[in-house]
Amino acid sequence: MIYLREITGKDLDMINKYRNDKNLVDLLGGVFRFINIETEEKWLQSYQSSRDVNIRCAICLEDSCEFIGVVYLLGIDWVSGVAEFAIFIGEEKYRGKGIGKEATIKMLKHGFLNMGLHKIYLKVLECNERAINLYKRIGFKEDGVLRQDVYKNGEYHNLKLMSMLKKEAETLLQDI
């Protein structure tokens, strides 16, 4: 259904479109801000110089190669074998269709099998029950809550911390 590939400069227009979509950003842990294309270009340059500790992939449909979202492993700590996971499906018509689950599993497999990571964690808005339920079904465990950790739309929101250890991903990793 999908494949992952590293993001490129050709993806910047769509990434910029997604990151300027307030409805999408409201679902995520980050704060909405307007971002121009020059800022995106600098962001890509920064990523390219930090590829040793960050993996940023485009989510593309197999049949059409359409770019519909991103999935990341960030801040990789090679000593501890830990990275932060992040994802969004930018195209609303593809949300709720299993693509996020498939992209998450593909990135977890990459992180645990190819990169040799020990633990992958994420932060998710506590009110984003749809995402939390998906992460639980995949096998993430709840680690705690960062109370009033992000300011969005005039109020503070909690972020839920969740993680998965490589040994907890055995079922996922066998389904290769």
C-alpha positions as CSV (number, residue, x, y, z in Angstrom):
1,M,0.0,0.0,0.0
2,I,2.8,2.4,0.9
3,Y,6.6,2.8,0.8
4,L,9.0,5.0,2.7
5,R,11.8,7.0,1.2
6,E,14.1,9.7,2.5
7,I,12.6,13.2,2.0
8,T,14.2,15.4,-0.7
9,G,14.0,19.0,-1.8
10,K,11.2,18.0,-4.2
11,D,9.0,17.3,-1.1
12,L,9.4,20.8,0.4
13,D,6.3,22.3,-1.2
14,M,4.1,19.6,0.2
15,I,5.8,19.6,3.6
16,N,5.3,23.4,3.7
17,K,1.6,23.0,2.7
18,Y,1.1,20.4,5.5
19,R,3.0,22.4,8.1
20,N,0.9,25.5,7.3
21,D,-2.4,23.5,7.7
22,K,-3.6,24.6,11.1
23,N,-6.2,21.7,11.3
24,L,-3.4,19.2,10.8
25,V,-1.0,20.9,13.3
26,D,-3.7,21.0,15.9
27,L,-3.6,17.2,15.9
28,L,0.1,17.2,16.6
29,G,2.3,18.0,19.6
30,G,3.9,21.0,18.0
31,V,2.7,24.6,18.0
32,F,1.2,26.1,14.8
33,R,3.2,28.8,13.2
34,F,3.3,30.1,9.6
35,I,6.4,28.7,7.8
36,N,7.7,30.1,4.5
37,I,9.5,28.0,1.9
38,E,12.8,29.6,2.7
39,T,12.5,28.4,6.2
40,E,11.7,24.9,4.9
41,E,14.8,25.0,2.7
42,K,17.0,25.8,5.8
43,W,15.2,23.1,7.7
44,L,16.1,20.6,5.0
45,Q,19.7,21.8,5.0
46,S,19.8,21.3,8.7
47,Y,18.4,17.8,8.4
48,Q,20.9,16.9,5.7
49,S,23.8,17.9,8.1
50,S,22.3,15.9,10.9
51,R,21.4,12.6,9.1
52,D,23.6,10.7,11.6
53,V,21.0,11.3,14.3
54,N,17.8,11.9,12.4
55,I,15.8,9.8,9.8
56,R,13.1,11.7,7.9
57,C,11.1,9.7,5.4
58,A,8.3,10.6,3.0
59,I,5.2,8.3,3.1
60,C,4.3,7.5,-0.5
61,L,1.5,5.5,-2.1
62,E,2.9,2.4,-3.9
63,D,0.5,2.6,-6.9
64,S,0.9,6.3,-7.7
65,C,4.1,7.4,-5.8
66,E,2.0,10.2,-4.3
67,F,3.7,11.9,-1.3
68,I,1.0,12.0,1.5
69,G,2.9,12.4,4.8
70,V,6.1,11.9,6.8
71,V,7.5,9.6,9.4
72,Y,10.6,10.4,11.4
73,L,13.1,8.9,13.9
74,L,14.7,11.9,15.6
75,G,17.4,12.7,18.1
76,I,18.9,9.2,17.8
77,D,21.1,8.5,20.8
78,W,23.5,5.8,19.5
79,V,25.0,5.0,23.0
80,S,21.6,4.3,24.5
81,G,19.9,3.1,21.3
82,V,17.0,5.5,21.7
83,A,15.1,7.6,19.2
84,E,11.9,9.7,19.1
85,F,9.2,8.8,16.7
86,A,6.9,11.3,14.9
87,I,4.4,10.9,12.0
88,F,1.7,12.8,10.2
89,I,-0.5,12.0,7.3
90,G,-0.8,15.3,5.5
91,E,-3.6,14.4,3.1
92,E,-6.8,14.2,5.1
93,K,-8.4,11.8,2.6
94,Y,-5.8,9.2,3.6
95,R,-6.3,9.4,7.3
96,G,-8.1,6.6,9.0
97,K,-7.3,4.1,6.2
98,G,-4.5,2.2,7.9
99,I,-1.7,4.1,6.3
100,G,-0.4,5.6,9.5
101,K,-0.3,2.2,11.1
102,E,1.6,0.7,8.1
103,A,4.1,3.6,8.1
104,T,4.6,3.4,11.8
105,I,5.3,-0.4,11.6
106,K,7.7,0.1,8.7
107,M,9.7,2.8,10.6
108,L,9.7,0.7,13.8
109,K,11.1,-2.3,11.8
110,H,13.7,0.0,10.2
111,G,14.7,1.4,13.6
112,F,14.9,-1.9,15.4
113,L,16.3,-4.1,12.7
114,N,18.4,-1.9,10.4
115,M,19.5,0.8,12.9
116,G,19.8,-1.5,15.9
117,L,17.8,0.7,18.3
118,H,16.8,-0.5,21.7
119,K,13.8,1.9,22.4
120,I,11.6,4.1,20.3
121,Y,9.4,6.7,22.1
122,L,6.9,9.3,21.1
123,K,4.9,12.2,22.5
124,V,1.2,12.5,21.6
125,L,-1.4,15.0,22.7
126,E,-3.4,13.4,25.5
127,C,-6.6,14.4,23.8
128,N,-5.7,12.6,20.6
129,E,-7.4,9.4,21.5
130,R,-7.4,8.1,17.9
131,A,-3.6,8.2,17.8
132,I,-3.1,6.9,21.3
133,N,-5.4,3.9,20.5
134,L,-3.4,3.2,17.3
135,Y,-0.1,3.3,19.2
136,K,-1.4,0.9,21.8
137,R,-2.7,-1.5,19.2
138,I,0.8,-1.5,17.6
139,G,2.4,-2.2,21.0
140,F,3.5,1.1,22.5
141,K,3.3,1.3,26.3
142,E,2.3,4.4,28.2
143,D,5.3,5.8,30.2
144,G,3.7,8.9,31.7
145,V,2.3,12.4,31.1
146,L,4.1,15.7,30.5
147,R,1.6,18.0,32.3
148,Q,0.6,21.2,30.5
149,D,3.6,20.7,28.2
150,V,2.4,22.5,25.0
151,Y,0.4,25.7,24.5
152,K,-2.0,25.4,21.6
153,N,-5.1,27.5,20.8
154,G,-5.0,29.5,24.0
155,E,-4.6,26.7,26.5
156,Y,-2.0,24.3,27.8
157,H,-2.3,20.6,26.9
158,N,-0.8,17.4,28.3
159,L,1.5,15.2,26.2
160,K,1.4,11.5,26.8
161,L,4.8,9.7,26.6
162,M,4.7,6.2,25.0
163,S,7.5,3.9,24.1
164,M,8.3,0.5,22.7
165,L,11.4,-1.6,23.4
166,K,12.9,-3.8,20.7
167,K,12.0,-7.0,22.8
168,E,8.4,-5.8,22.9
169,A,8.3,-5.6,19.1
170,E,9.0,-9.2,18.5
171,T,5.6,-9.9,16.9
172,L,6.0,-6.8,14.6
173,L,9.5,-7.8,13.6
174,Q,8.5,-11.4,12.8
175,D,5.9,-10.2,10.3
176,I,8.5,-9.1,7.7
